[in-house]
Amino acid sequence: MRQRIYSISMNLRIIIKFIGLTLSFYKKSKPGIYFLMYHSIGEKINLEIDIDSSLFKKQIGYLQSRGEIISIDTASKMIEEKISLTKQYFVITFDDGYKNFYLNALPILENHNAPAIIYINTSFIEHPEMIPIDPRVGFTKKMHPMSWKIINKIKDNSLITIGCHGHLHKELPTISSANIEKDIKKSLSIFQAKLGIQPEHFCYPRGMSNQRVENLIASFFISSVITSFHGKPLECIKNNYAIERIPVLKSDGLLWFKLRVSSKLYLDILFFNFISKKFLR
């Protein structure tokens, strides 16, 4: 029943997208830094967060033709220094640490010389059965994590930045500050033991944060990203610890993707995040 309701809800998004298409004729894209959120590439499963490899390749090519894909470190510096932006910049982010990032996404990124950051959920890598997606939506048994051996290879790639996605993948606003700190320290200790590094960038589990959480995370990392729950355009980012992202979805294809990365489908972002909160978390 839950999967059926989810499928119906996804179909309703078509109407919302056409509203966005209509609005796009009246709304021009503005210069700014746009953070894009990916999860899975080329797994060939019926999940909105799994993007076909051929489509991902076209999306990366489109971004490079429209603006410039930059690293998370470059973006963080631009935000911190409040640099005046004259064009669109894009930051490619991946969550969780699925094996298909290494198999399917990385070769495309390398062919396009496009940097990206992947936020690793350490409990998922250590325990593959702890998939950070609600199993009630189905298909999650096919979602396998990378091994530490693979991640070690990736960390030496100049295009890829390793970020932290916490350990137990819990919504941080719902737990105490002491337990948040415990979770972060646990994750960082695993990164140090397995990779010999301390990630500088963080992704809030399930995209959830508040001021208390942001203040705490700031003592460990130089930037943090969330999901764009408000759906507002991302022309201006003022807080390195509350960077909103645009979710990239299977049903977008290339046409809707072009509108989405121009912040012209923000109504759809609102609706998708509502559905995701109910069915993917």
VOBA-1610 file (N, C-alpha, C; in pm, whole numbers, padded with zeros to 5 digits, always signed):
BEGIN
Met+00083-00120+00000Met+00000+00000+00000Met+00087+00126+00000Arg+00191+00123+00081Arg+00281+00238+00092Arg+00348+00266-00042Gln+00392+00160-00112Gln+00457+00178-00241Gln+00359+00233-00344Arg+00231+00190-00336Arg+00130+00237-00430Arg+00104+00387-00412Ile+00091+00429-00287Ile+00070+00571-00258Ile+00189+00652-00306Tyr+00310+00598-00284Tyr+00432+00666-00329Tyr+00430+00683-00481Ser+00392+00577-00554Ser+00389+00583-00700Ser+00287+00685-00750Ile+00169+00688-00687Ile+00067+00785-00725Ile+00118+00927-00701Ser+00184+00947-00589Ser+00237+01079-00556Ser+00339+01124-00658Met+00422+01031-00704Met+00522+01065-00804Met+00457+01107-00936Asn+00343+01042-00970Asn+00272+01079-01092Asn+00213+01220-01082Leu+00170+01258-00963Leu+00115+01393-00943Leu+00219+01500-00969Arg+00345+01462-00955Arg+00451+01560-00975Arg+00459+01608-01120Ile+00403+01530-01213Ile+00404+01570-01353Ile+00328+01702-01370Ile+00213+01712-01303Ile+00133+01834-01309Ile+00213+01952-01254Ile+00279+01927-01141Ile+00356+02034-01077Ile+00471+02076-01167Lys+00532+01981-01238Lys+00642+02015-01328Lys+00594+02105-01442Phe+00475+02077-01495Phe+00425+02160-01604Phe+00396+02302-01556Ile+00357+02315-01429Ile+00341+02448-01372Ile+00477+02519-01372Gly+00580+02444-01332Gly+00715+02498-01333Gly+00760+02536-01472Leu+00721+02456-01572Leu+00757+02485-01711Leu+00694+02617-01755Thr+00568+02638-01716Thr+00499+02763-01749Thr+00569+02883-01685Leu+00604+02866-01557Leu+00670+02975-01485Leu+00807+03006-01542Ser+00871+02904-01603Ser+01008+02922-01653Ser+01016+03027-01762Phe+00906+03051-01833Phe+00907+03150-01939Phe+00914+03293-01883Tyr+00882+03306-01754Tyr+00879+03438-01692Tyr+00993+03459-01592Lys+01069+03355-01567Lys+01173+03362-01464Lys+01309+03330-01525Lys+01400+03424-01521Lys+01533+03403-01575Lys+01626+03345-01470Ser+01718+03260-01514Ser+01817+03203-01422Ser+01914+03313-01380Lys+01960+03304-01257Lys+02052+03403-01204Lys+02187+03339-01175Pro+02295+03418-01176Pro+02426+03364-01137Pro+02421+03314-00994Gly+02500+03214-00964Gly+02502+03162-00828Gly+02568+03026-00822Ile+02577+02971-00702Ile+02633+02837-00682Ile+02517+02742-00657Tyr+02506+02641-00741Tyr+02397+02545-00732Tyr+02453+02409-00691Phe+02410+02360-00577Phe+02452+02230-00526Phe+02350+02125-00568Leu+02397+02021-00638Leu+02309+01916-00687Leu+02328+01789-00605Met+02218+01725-00570Met+02221+01607-00485Met+02190+01480-00565Tyr+02289+01391-00572Tyr+02272+01260-00633Tyr+02288+01152-00526His+02239+01034-00557His+02258+00918-00471His+02317+00800-00550Ser+02238+00752-00646Ser+02270+00628-00716Ser+02272+00652-00867Ile+02370+00588-00935Ile+02383+00602-01080Ile+02388+00463-01145Gly+02297+00438-01240Gly+02304+00319-01324Gly+02274+00187-01256Glu+02200+00190-01145Glu+02166+00063-01078Glu+02048-00006-01145Lys+01976+00068-01230Lys+01862+00017-01307Lys+01752-00039-01216Ile+01714+00040-01118Ile+01605+00004-01029Ile+01502+00117-01028Asn+01380+00084-00991Asn+01271+00181-00997Asn+01267+00268-00871Leu+01370+00349-00857Leu+01375+00448-00749Leu+01408+00584-00811Glu+01343+00688-00765Glu+01366+00821-00818Glu+01510+00867-00800Ile+01578+00815-00698Ile+01715+00860-00672Ile+01819+00784-00753Asp+01774+00688-00837Asp+01867+00614-00922Asp+01859+00670-01063Ile+01968+00733-01108Ile+01972+00799-01239Ile+02044+00709-01339Asp+01987+00694-01459Asp+02052+00614-01563Asp+02189+00672-01597Ser+02285+00586-01624Ser+02421+00631-01655Ser+02425+00723-01776Ser+02350+00687-01881Ser+02349+00768-02003Ser+02292+00907-01976Leu+02191+00914-01890Leu+02131+01042-01856Leu+02228+01125-01772Phe+02296+01061-01679Phe+02393+01132-01595Phe+02502+01195-01681Lys+02547+01122-01781Lys+02649+01174-01872Lys+02600+01299-01943Lys+02475+01296-01989Lys+02417+01413-02057Lys+02402+01530-01960Gln+02365+01501-01836Gln+02347+01606-01737Gln+02479+01677-01708Ile+02585+01600-01693Ile+02716+01660-01666Ile+02760+01746-01784Gly+02737+01695-01905Gly+02771+01773-02024Gly+02692+01902-02032Tyr+02566+01897-01996Tyr+02482+02017-01998Tyr+02531+02120-01897Leu+02565+02074-01777Leu+02613+02167-01673Leu+02739+02239-01719Gln+02828+02166-01784Gln+02953+02227-01830Gln+02929+02324-01945Ser+02824+02300-02024Ser+02793+02392-02133Ser+02724+02519-02082Arg+02660+02507-01967Arg+02584+02619-01911Arg+02667+02706-01817Gly+02758+02641-01743Gly+02838+02714-01645Gly+02966+02639-01616Glu+03000+02628-01490Glu+03124+02562-01449Glu+03099+02472-01330Ile+03146+02347-01337Ile+03139+02255-01225Ile+03263+02276-01139Ile+03243+02306-01012Ile+03355+02335-00923Ile+03355+02240-00804Ser+03467+02233-00736Ser+03479+02145-00620Ser+03412+02207-00499Ile+03385+02127-00398Ile+03325+02175-00275Ile+03419+02274-00205Asp+03548+02252-00214Asp+03643+02343-00150Asp+03641+02481-00216Thr+03635+02482-00349Thr+03626+02608-00422Thr+03497+02681-00387Ala+03387+02607-00382Ala+03258+02666-00349Ala+03258+02723-00208Ser+03312+02649-00113Ser+03316+02694+00026Ser+03394+02824+00039Lys+03505+02833-00034Lys+03587+02955-00030Lys+03510+03072-00090Met+03439+03048-00200Met+03362+03153-00264Met+03251+03205-00173Ile+03188+03111-00100Ile+03081+03149-00007Ile+03138+03229+00109Glu+03249+03179+00165Glu+03310+03244+00281Glu+03359+03384+00247Glu+03416+03399+00129Glu+03471+03528+00090Glu+03369+03618+00023Lys+03244+03566+00008Lys+03135+03645-00051Lys+03175+03703-00186Ile+03233+03617-00269Ile+03276+03659-00401Ile+03155+03688-00489Ser+03161+03798-00564Ser+03054+03834-00656Ser+03052+03735-00772Leu+02936+03677-00798Leu+02925+03573-00900Leu+02866+03630-01028Thr+02927+03594-01140Thr+02883+03646-01269Thr+02825+03537-01359Lys+02829+03412-01314Lys+02773+03302-01392Lys+02726+03192-01297Gln+02676+03084-01353Gln+02630+02972-01272Gln+02745+02875-01246Tyr+02757+02836-01120Tyr+02853+02734-01079Tyr+02775+02616-01021Phe+02827+02496-01043Phe+02758+02375-00996Phe+02852+02289-00913Val+02800+02240-00801Val+02875+02147-00716Val+02799+02014-00718Ile+02867+01908-00760Ile+02807+01775-00769Ile+02829+01702-00637Thr+02721+01660-00573Thr+02733+01586-00446Thr+02664+01452-00455Phe+02721+01353-00387Phe+02661+01220-00377Phe+02649+01182-00230Asp+02540+01115-00196Asp+02518+01072-00057Asp+02534+00922-00041Asp+02572+00883+00078Asp+02569+00745+00130Asp+02692+00661+00100Gly+02733+00650-00027Gly+02850+00569-00060Gly+02819+00441-00134Tyr+02727+00449-00231Tyr+02689+00329-00307Tyr+02801+00287-00402Lys+02810+00158-00423Lys+02915+00103-00508Lys+02905+00154-00651Asn+02782+00182-00695Asn+02766+00227-00833Asn+02829+00364-00858Phe+02861+00437-00751Phe+02936+00562-00771Phe+03070+00531-00835Tyr+03137+00430-00783Tyr+03269+00392-00834Tyr+03258+00327-00972Leu+03156+00244-00991Leu+03142+00169-01116Leu+03086+00254-01229Asn+02990+00340-01200Asn+02917+00409-01306Asn+02938+00561-01310Ala+02939+00625-01193Ala+02948+00771-01192Ala+03091+00820-01212Leu+03186+00760-01143Leu+03325+00808-01147Leu+03384+00810-01288Pro+03365+00705-01370Pro+03421+00712-01506Pro+03367+00830-01587Ile+03240+00864-01567Ile+03180+00977-01639Ile+03238+01109-01589Leu+03253+01120-01459Leu+03312+01241-01401Leu+03455+01259-01451Glu+03530+01150-01456Glu+03669+01157-01503Glu+03676+01197-01650Asn+03586+01141-01731Asn+03586+01175-01874Asn+03554+01322-01899His+03478+01382-01807His+03443+01523-01821His+03530+01614-01734Asn+03626+01553-01663Asn+03712+01629-01572Asn+03628+01713-01475Ala+03523+01650-01423Ala+03427+01717-01336Ala+03447+01674-01191Pro+03475+01768-01101Pro+03491+01733-00959Pro+03358+01702-00892Ala+03365+01628-00783Ala+03245+01593-00707Ala+03285+01558-00564Ile+03189+01559-00475Ile+03212+01513-00338Ile+03115+01400-00309Ile+03162+01298-00239Ile+03075+01189-00197Ile+03077+01181-00045Tyr+02959+01192+00015Tyr+02945+01189+00160Tyr+02922+01044+00204Ile+03018+00992+00277Ile+03017+00851+00317Ile+02947+00832+00451Asn+02849+00740+00454Asn+02785+00699+00578Asn+02860+00576+00629Thr+02940+00593+00734Thr+03033+00488+00776Thr+02966+00359+00823Ser+02849+00368+00884Ser+02782+00245+00929Ser+02738+00161+00810Phe+02701+00227+00699Phe+02660+00157+00578Phe+02778+00082+00517Ile+02895+00144+00518Ile+03015+00078+00464Ile+03054-00040+00552Glu+03043-00021+00683Glu+03079-00127+00777Glu+02976-00239+00780His+02850-00204+00762His+02740-00301+00770His+02646-00280+00652Pro+02671-00348+00540Pro+02593-00327+00416Pro+02442-00345+00432Glu+02401-00416+00534Glu+02257-00434+00553Glu+02190-00308+00608Met+02269-00214+00658Met+02215-00090+00714Met+02201+00016+00604Ile+02117-00013+00506Ile+02097+00077+00393Ile+02024+00204+00439Pro+02078+00322+00412Pro+02019+00446+00461Pro+01899+00495+00380Ile+01817+00401+00335Ile+01691+00432+00265Ile+01583+00344+00326Asp+01463+00398+00341Asp+01353+00322+00398Asp+01327+00198+00312Pro+01345+00076+00366Pro+01328-00047+00287Pro+01184-00068+00241Arg+01090+00006+00298Arg+00950-00013+00260Arg+00920+00036+00119Val+01010+00114+00059Val+00987+00157-00079Val+01032+00049-00177Gly+01097-00055-00128Gly+01140-00164-00213Gly+01273-00138-00281Phe+01325-00241-00348Phe+01443-00234-00434Phe+01574-00208-00361Thr+01571-00185-00231Thr+01693-00144-00162Thr+01795-00257-00148Lys+01752-00381-00166Lys+01846-00493-00154Lys+01953-00487-00261Lys+01927-00413-00368Lys+02025-00400-00475Lys+02123-00285-00450Met+02102-00211-00343Met+02185-00095-00314Met+02302-00136-00225His+02416-00162-00286His+02533-00209-00213His+02634-00097-00192Pro+02703-00098-00078Pro+02802+00007-00051Pro+02937-00023-00115Met+03018+00080-00127Met+03157+00059-00166Met+03231-00006-00050Ser+03340-00072-00079Ser+03427-00125+00026Ser+03529-00019+00063Trp+03593-00035+00177Trp+03698+00061+00215Trp+03815+00055+00117Lys+03837-00059+00056Lys+03942-00071-00044Lys+03914+00019-00163Ile+03788+00022-00208Ile+03749+00107-00320Ile+03758+00254-00279Ile+03709+00286-00159Ile+03711+00425-00113Ile+03854+00476-00100Asn+03946+00386-00064Asn+04087+00424-00058Asn+04140+00465-00195Lys+04092+00397-00299Lys+04131+00434-00435Lys+04074+00571-00472Ile+03950+00592-00433Ile+03882+00717-00468Ile+03946+00837-00399Lys+03987+00819-00275Lys+04041+00932-00198Lys+04167+00991-00262Asp+04236+00913-00344Asp+04358+00960-00411Asp+04327+01025-00546Asn+04200+01028-00583Asn+04161+01089-00710Asn+04143+01240-00687Ser+04216+01320-00761Ser+04214+01466-00739Ser+04077+01528-00767Leu+03992+01459-00840Leu+03860+01513-00871Leu+03759+01491-00759Ile+03787+01395-00673Ile+03688+01351-00575Ile+03727+01392-00433Thr+03630+01448-00362Thr+03646+01481-00220Thr+03562+01385-00138Ile+03621+01334-00031Ile+03548+01246+00061Ile+03487+01330+00172Gly+03356+01319+00189Gly+03287+01390+00295Gly+03227+01293+00395Cys+03183+01346+00508Cys+03126+01265+00616Cys+02974+01277+00614His+02907+01164+00627His+02760+01159+00633His+02713+01100+00766Gly+02801+01114+00867Gly+02768+01060+00998Gly+02787+00909+01004His+02751+00852+01118His+02767+00707+01133His+02634+00633+01128Leu+02544+00664+01218Leu+02419+00587+01227Leu+02306+00643+01140His+02331+00752+01069His+02232+00810+00977His+02100+00843+01047Lys+02111+00909+01161Lys+01992+00952+01235Lys+01967+01100+01211Glu+01841+01140+01222Glu+01807+01282+01208Glu+01862+01356+01329Leu+01964+01435+01309Leu+02037+01496+01420Leu+01953+01588+01509Pro+01855+01662+01455Pro+01775+01747+01545Pro+01696+01668+01649Thr+01680+01538+01627Thr+01599+01457+01719Thr+01680+01394+01831Ile+01812+01410+01829Ile+01894+01347+01932Ile+01974+01454+02007Ser+02025+01417+02122Ser+02095+01512+02209Ser+02228+01555+02149Ser+02278+01669+02194Ser+02407+01718+02148Ser+02519+01618+02180Ala+02508+01555+02297Ala+02610+01457+02337Ala+02612+01339+02241Asn+02495+01293+02199Asn+02488+01180+02107Asn+02528+01219+01965Ile+02502+01344+01928Ile+02549+01392+01798Ile+02702+01390+01795Glu+02761+01443+01900Glu+02907+01446+01908Glu+02965+01304+01910Lys+02898+01214+01978Lys+02942+01075+01983Lys+02937+01012+01844Asp+02829+01039+01770Asp+02813+00984+01636Asp+02920+01037+01542Ile+02945+01168+01547Ile+03045+01229+01460Ile+03185+01177+01491Lys+03217+01170+01619Lys+03350+01121+01658Lys+03369+00975+01617Lys+03263+00896+01626Lys+03269+00756+01584Lys+03300+00748+01434Ser+03228+00827+01356Ser+03249+00828+01211Ser+03390+00875+01176Leu+03434+00983+01239Leu+03567+01035+01209Leu+03678+00939+01249Ser+03656+00865+01357Ser+03758+00767+01399Ser+03770+00654+01298Ile+03658+00617+01236Ile+03660+00513+01133Ile+03731+00565+01008Phe+03703+00688+00969Phe+03773+00748+00854Phe+03924+00749+00877Gln+03964+00785+00998Gln+04107+00790+01030Gln+04169+00652+01024Ala+04098+00553+01078Ala+04151+00417+01081Ala+04155+00353+00942Lys+04053+00377+00862Lys+04042+00311+00731Lys+04111+00387+00618Leu+04110+00522+00626Leu+04161+00602+00516Leu+04278+00691+00555Gly+04296+00712+00684Gly+04402+00801+00730Gly+04371+00947+00704Ile+04242+00982+00696Ile+04202+01121+00671Ile+04091+01163+00767Gln+04071+01293+00777Gln+03961+01351+00852Gln+03881+01440+00755Pro+03765+01395+00710Pro+03685+01475+00616Pro+03655+01614+00672Glu+03654+01713+00583Glu+03630+01851+00624Glu+03487+01898+00593His+03412+01816+00522His+03277+01855+00482His+03177+01750+00530Phe+03057+01797+00564Phe+02956+01712+00627Phe+02822+01724+00555Cys+02749+01614+00554Cys+02614+01612+00500Cys+02519+01563+00609Tyr+02419+01644+00644Tyr+02326+01606+00750Tyr+02246+01482+00708Pro+02245+01378+00791Pro+02163+01260+00760Pro+02018+01299+00739Arg+01961+01250+00631Arg+01822+01279+00592Arg+01799+01428+00568Gly+01907+01503+00551Gly+01897+01644+00518Gly+01839+01732+00626Met+01842+01686+00752Met+01775+01757+00860Met+01876+01826+00951Ser+01850+01954+00981Ser+01934+02027+01074Ser+01854+02138+01139Asn+01913+02201+01241Asn+01860+02323+01301Asn+01980+02402+01353Gln+01955+02516+01416Gln+02065+02601+01459Gln+02156+02531+01560Arg+02097+02455+01651Arg+02177+02383+01751Arg+02271+02284+01683Val+02218+02210+01588Val+02298+02111+01516Val+02407+02179+01435Glu+02371+02286+01365Glu+02468+02356+01282Glu+02584+02411+01365Asn+02553+02464+01481Asn+02659+02517+01569Asn+02754+02406+01613Leu+02698+02290+01641Leu+02780+02177+01684Leu+02866+02123+01570Ile+02805+02109+01453Ile+02877+02057+01337Ile+02992+02151+01297Ala+02973+02280+01319Ala+03075+02378+01283Ala+03206+02358+01359Ser+03201+02288+01471Ser+03322+02263+01548Ser+03404+02147+01489Phe+03343+02073+01393Phe+03411+01959+01333Phe+03445+01979+01185Phe+03362+02056+01113Phe+03374+02063+00967Phe+03372+02208+00919Ile+03414+02229+00792Ile+03415+02364+00737Ile+03291+02394+00653Ser+03212+02290+00622Ser+03086+02314+00551Ser+02992+02197+00574Ser+02862+02222+00555Ser+02761+02118+00568Ser+02650+02144+00468Val+02590+02036+00417Val+02482+02050+00320Val+02356+01983+00372Ile+02242+02037+00327Ile+02113+01981+00360Ile+02036+01957+00231Thr+01917+01897+00242Thr+01828+01886+00128Thr+01747+02015+00120Ser+01711+02055+00001Ser+01640+02182-00015Ser+01492+02167+00020Phe+01462+02159+00147Phe+01324+02142+00190Phe+01237+02263+00160His+01297+02382+00152His+01218+02501+00127His+01197+02526-00022Gly+01277+02458-00102Gly+01260+02470-00245Gly+01289+02607-00302Lys+01353+02693-00228Lys+01379+02827-00279Lys+01500+02827-00371Pro+01506+02923-00465Pro+01619+02930-00557Pro+01751+02945-00482Leu+01857+02895-00542Leu+01986+02895-00475Leu+02081+02998-00535Glu+02031+03118-00563Glu+02119+03219-00620Glu+02223+03267-00520Cys+02187+03260-00392Cys+02277+03315-00290Cys+02283+03222-00170Ile+02403+03187-00129Ile+02423+03102-00013Ile+02500+03183+00091Lys+02444+03197+00207Lys+02505+03283+00309Lys+02564+03206+00426Asn+02529+03078+00439Asn+02572+03001+00555Asn+02639+02873+00510Asn+02767+02858+00541Asn+02842+02740+00501Asn+02792+02613+00570Tyr+02708+02628+00672Tyr+02661+02511+00747Tyr+02512+02484+00725Ala+02454+02551+00625Ala+02315+02523+00588Ala+02301+02542+00438Ile+02386+02474+00363Ile+02385+02484+00217Ile+02275+02394+00162Glu+02180+02453+00092Glu+02070+02376+00036Glu+02111+02314-00097Arg+02050+02199-00126Arg+02081+02128-00250Arg+01955+02103-00332Ile+01975+02087-00462Ile+01866+02052-00553Ile+01870+01901-00576Pro+01766+01826-00540Pro+01765+01682-00564Pro+01746+01651-00713Val+01831+01566-00768Val+01821+01523-00907Val+01747+01389-00910Leu+01642+01381-00993Leu+01552+01266-00989Leu+01542+01196-01124Lys+01517+01065-01118Lys+01508+00983-01239Lys+01406+01037-01338Ser+01288+01075-01288Ser+01180+01117-01376Ser+01206+01251-01444Asp+01311+01321-01403Asp+01342+01451-01465Asp+01382+01438-01611Gly+01449+01324-01643Gly+01506+01315-01776Gly+01605+01429-01794Leu+01617+01480-01916Leu+01708+01592-01939Leu+01633+01726-01941Leu+01512+01725-01997Leu+01435+01850-02006Leu+01406+01908-01868Trp+01349+01827-01779Trp+01313+01877-01647Trp+01437+01907-01564Phe+01543+01830-01589Phe+01670+01856-01521Phe+01719+01997-01552Lys+01710+02037-01678Lys+01755+02170-01718Lys+01679+02278-01643Leu+01550+02256-01623Leu+01470+02353-01548Leu+01502+02347-01400Arg+01524+02224-01350Arg+01549+02208-01207Arg+01678+02278-01164Val+01784+02265-01242Val+01911+02326-01203Val+01911+02476-01225Ser+01803+02527-01281Ser+01786+02672-01294Ser+01688+02723-01188Ser+01655+02636-01091Ser+01563+02669-00982Ser+01425+02708-01031Lys+01381+02648-01141Lys+01249+02678-01195Lys+01146+02570-01161Leu+01189+02470-01086Leu+01096+02365-01042Leu+01092+02360-00890Tyr+01101+02473-00824Tyr+01109+02472-00679Tyr+00979+02425-00614Leu+00864+02438-00682Leu+00739+02382-00629Leu+00748+02229-00625Asp+00807+02174-00730Asp+00824+02029-00735Asp+00921+01982-00627Ile+01025+02062-00599Ile+01120+02028-00494Ile+01048+02020-00360Leu+00962+02116-00335Leu+00884+02114-00212Leu+00803+01987-00199Phe+00733+01951-00308Phe+00646+01834-00306Phe+00726+01706-00292Phe+00838+01696-00368Phe+00919+01575-00361Phe+00977+01554-00222Asn+01022+01662-00159Asn+01079+01647-00026Asn+00975+01607+00077Phe+00849+01652+00056Phe+00741+01609+00143Phe+00718+01459+00128Ile+00716+01411+00003Ile+00697+01269-00022Ile+00816+01189+00030Ser+00935+01241+00009Ser+01055+01171+00055Ser+01055+01155+00206Lys+01011+01259+00275Lys+01007+01255+00421Lys+00912+01146+00469Lys+00803+01123+00391Lys+00703+01024+00430Lys+00741+00882+00388Phe+00813+00870+00275Phe+00831+00736+00218Phe+00976+00692+00201Leu+01072+00785+00206Leu+01211+00746+00185Leu+01295+00756+00311Arg+01235+00797+00422Arg+01313+00818+00542Arg+01265+00729+00654
//
